[in-house]
């Protein structure tokens, strides 16, 4: 696993920042933030708009804490093969399920209703997403960070950073990961709040653009994971282009997000010509 991250500080900074942005586009994040934003839209509109930032703040604080603990308590670590394989297939299975469920949501949604992002973890914590307290929203984000995938990814970049420049670098990368995540989660919360104030056709199309992007990218990333597992030569090629791949995925996600934002803008109303 260590070979999958750059061994220079600049490359590591860029990859971790991209990972944070990409992590913020996790369907579970989007679905949970969607639910929190909708729950507070009428009760506390201002809090509704900030739900994404608060969620990712709590999530990122746990990531930063894990990075600090790992960097301070271990100088080297290598996951056993069985644990690495288990983590890989858990990730692949979840991505495939999330991709299929989100694509199904797009194609099954009524034409006059917006498409909601669907997450798996969020379904088990749906009760806790119905909150109008900022601290609880952040706590839910923190709870989402206690997953195998997030902790193993954090441990990997924290140890790599610690071996390069010490524990402070690891903590800094944890904060950078949080910043990247806050960008996408925060913008997502603001976007959902905007959609809730609109019912026009452009808003409905925008929600479908995001749904399709999330679904297809989840499946593509899962298929790349399968290819890396069964084809070592392909895996080595992908690791050599890890930074380019991370940047490419983030660009695709951002392009989809920007397109959805533009589509969700209300169409200007032309003034009637006086007769």
Secondary structure as the mmCIF struct_conf table of DSSP 4:
data_model
#
loop_
_struct_conf.conf_type_id
_struct_conf.id
_struct_conf.beg_label_comp_id
_struct_conf.beg_label_asym_id
_struct_conf.beg_label_seq_id
_struct_conf.end_label_comp_id
_struct_conf.end_label_asym_id
_struct_conf.end_label_seq_id
HELX_RH_3T_P HELX_RH_3T_P1 UNK A 2 UNK A 4
BEND BEND1 UNK A 5 UNK A 5
BEND BEND2 UNK A 7 UNK A 8
HELX_RH_AL_P HELX_RH_AL_P1 UNK A 9 UNK A 24
TURN_TY1_P TURN_TY1_P1 UNK A 25 UNK A 25
HELX_RH_AL_P HELX_RH_AL_P2 UNK A 27 UNK A 40
TURN_TY1_P TURN_TY1_P2 UNK A 41 UNK A 43
HELX_RH_AL_P HELX_RH_AL_P3 UNK A 45 UNK A 49
TURN_TY1_P TURN_TY1_P3 UNK A 50 UNK A 50
HELX_RH_AL_P HELX_RH_AL_P4 UNK A 51 UNK A 73
BEND BEND3 UNK A 75 UNK A 75
HELX_RH_AL_P HELX_RH_AL_P5 UNK A 81 UNK A 108
BEND BEND4 UNK A 109 UNK A 109
TURN_TY1_P TURN_TY1_P4 UNK A 111 UNK A 112
BEND BEND5 UNK A 113 UNK A 113
HELX_LH_PP_P HELX_LH_PP_P1 UNK A 114 UNK A 117
BEND BEND6 UNK A 120 UNK A 120
HELX_RH_AL_P HELX_RH_AL_P6 UNK A 121 UNK A 124
TURN_TY1_P TURN_TY1_P5 UNK A 125 UNK A 125
HELX_RH_AL_P HELX_RH_AL_P7 UNK A 126 UNK A 129
BEND BEND7 UNK A 130 UNK A 130
HELX_RH_AL_P HELX_RH_AL_P8 UNK A 134 UNK A 144
TURN_TY1_P TURN_TY1_P6 UNK A 145 UNK A 145
BEND BEND8 UNK A 147 UNK A 147
HELX_RH_AL_P HELX_RH_AL_P9 UNK A 148 UNK A 165
HELX_RH_AL_P HELX_RH_AL_P10 UNK A 167 UNK A 196
TURN_TY1_P TURN_TY1_P7 UNK A 197 UNK A 197
BEND BEND9 UNK A 200 UNK A 200
HELX_RH_AL_P HELX_RH_AL_P11 UNK A 201 UNK A 230
HELX_RH_AL_P HELX_RH_AL_P12 UNK A 232 UNK A 240
TURN_TY1_P TURN_TY1_P8 UNK A 241 UNK A 241
HELX_RH_AL_P HELX_RH_AL_P13 UNK A 242 UNK A 263
TURN_TY1_P TURN_TY1_P9 UNK A 264 UNK A 264
BEND BEND10 UNK A 265 UNK A 265
HELX_LH_PP_P HELX_LH_PP_P2 UNK A 266 UNK A 274
#
